[in-house]
Amino acid sequence: MAKHIIKSEEHSPKIPQRPDPQQVTDRTFFIDAANRNLTAIPLEILALKELEEVHLENNLIEEIPKHIQHLKNIKILYLNKNNLRNLCPELGGLGSLEGLDLSYNPILASSLPVISCLHTLRELRLYHINLGEIPIVICKNLHHLELLGLTGNHLECLPKEIVNQTKLREIYLKQNQFEVFPQELCVLYNLEIIDLDENKLSAIPEEIGNLTSLHKFFVAYNNLPFVPDSLGQCEKMSVLDVSHNLLQSLPHTLSQLTEMTEIGLSGNHLEKVPRLLCRWTSLHLLYLQDTGLRGLRRSFKRLVNLHFLDLSQNHLDHCPLQICMLKNLEVLALDDNKIGQLPSALSFLSKLKILGLTGNKFSVFPEEVFALASLEKLYIGQDRGSKLTHVPESIGKLQSLKELYIENNYLEYLPVSLGSMPNLEVLFCQHNLLRQLPDAICQAQALKQLWLDDNLLTRLPENLDSLVNLKILTLKDNPMEEPPVDVCTKDIEIIWDYLKQSRNRKRMAIKVNSARIPIKVLPLLWDKSNDTPPGIFLWGNPSHITPHPSWEKRLPVTFRISRANEKNFMSAPVFLSFMSLISLSDKKATNRKRSQNFKS
């Protein structure tokens, strides 16, 4: 359930943008031509000499024409996700350009030096262009760079000339081949963000402490056995991600980092929560997934500002009460532990919106969650732990719930109360033993996704198509009969058409049946000792008539009278005799009188 630390949006421009494209005139300043399947830059755009910002990302453009030089005032140019291989020399003549994005293009390294002519450039993004090394000339000539994005390349080192980038604030080197931390970065004193996730680093130099302006430091998914003590000198540090390394502890010097708001420690062999961590009372996000924890420190309750806590994939056999004291908590991940019961104090988490309980040892559905009135997402699929066989009707108390994940259980039925949950949008019930859906599910009008793969369903509620917002309905690996399997594997519109036609067929059948008037005549032998006459009864509802015990019943005879003959039959004298006999009872006082009438 848990996600990684939310990093700064490295792909988003820091340079202010105009929110809406203006009408195209010779005074146009902004053009958005992204996602248009363009194979070339339109000449009409190149003729707009006043342009300052152009978005051409996610097209099929193969070259930059020499007429690009006419855009003398352009400040922002995005050409990422195209098919560019070469950069024309005229690109270097854009003397006002401040932001350039060429990411996700098969650009030849030999054409990159032209970028060095863009002396006003402040932001350069070259993500995923198969770059093996940075052209030295770029580092020598570009003195105003504040952001350099090089994620997803094959870099093993940085050129020494990178030290010329004294204004650099953000550098993104994720998913490269660095085995040694680039020492050159330690003299770029204005650096605020360093991202070296997913490399092969085995050490961080002590000189990292020189970067006193460092705010965010990402070195997850490396081979770091320890963090240097000097990192504690980076007193402005607010975000630190050292997840998935070889750490067993944190240096006590990090307690000086009083502005810490986010820290990722997942995937390290800590076994205990670092004591200094409980001093960071400003923490908002804390990742402790798969760290070997069996419990929490008492001082953990000091982290009252936590909004997000990930304790999944540990060895917790209960939900620590310290968590219940974190009243600002909005997201709690306890997935893949050994928890079998939740404390009643869980109700103190009045702001909790997302709760992950997947893969634990609940023998019954934990009803303590029903006290979480703000809960919007609940994950309780049991892919690893014990299987649930029942979801209580009380789940209807979660009126704010938007998404419910109960896959990989032994559920045969769903609670009817799901239909009374006005905000439910996603219902994930795959890999259960469901035999039917409650008709009430048709009342969950907010439902957008209904996942029902791998169950025992044979039919759908006939009015399921009343869920007008439903966009995803999956029924794979069910023994479906109504609708049949070949219909259930098609788009949801086809399934809806089948349900509508099925209802129409039923209506027609009802009309046909209502055109016939079934009557049963029950002849009875007359018991002369009681002067009891035979009786004739309409079939409609004879349950209110009690025959005399002495009467001997015979097999009923059925007559069917069509609408066409109904009028003639009604006017027949014999029918009056039938009607006079319907109200016969076994009272002796009236039997004799009615017997005389019958004989007459």
Secondary structure, DSSP 8 states (H G I E B T S, - for coil): ---------TTS-SS---SS----STT--EEE-TTS--SS--HHHHT-TT--EEE--SS------GGGGG-TT--EEE--SS------GGGGG-TT--EEE--SS---GGGGGGGGG-TT--EEE-TTS--SS--HHHHHH-----EEE--SS--S---GGGGG-TT--EEE--SS--SS--GGGGG-TT--EEE--SS------GGGGG-TT--EEE--SS--S---GGGGG-TT--EEE--SS--S---GGGGG-TT--EEE-TTS--SS--GGGGG-TT--EEE-TTS--S---GGGGG-TT-SEEE--SS--SS--GGGGG-TT--EEE--SS------GGGGG-TT--EEE-TTS--SS--GGGGG-TT--EEE---SSS-------GGGGG-TT--EEE--SS--S---GGGGG-TT--EEE--SS------GGGGG-TT--EEE--SS---B--TTGGG-TT--EEE-TT---TBTTHHHHTS-HHHHHHHHHHHHHHHHHHHHHHHTEEEEEE--B--BGGGTB------SS-GGG----TT--B---EEEEEEHHHHHHHHHSHHHHHHHHHHT----HHHHHHHHHHHH-
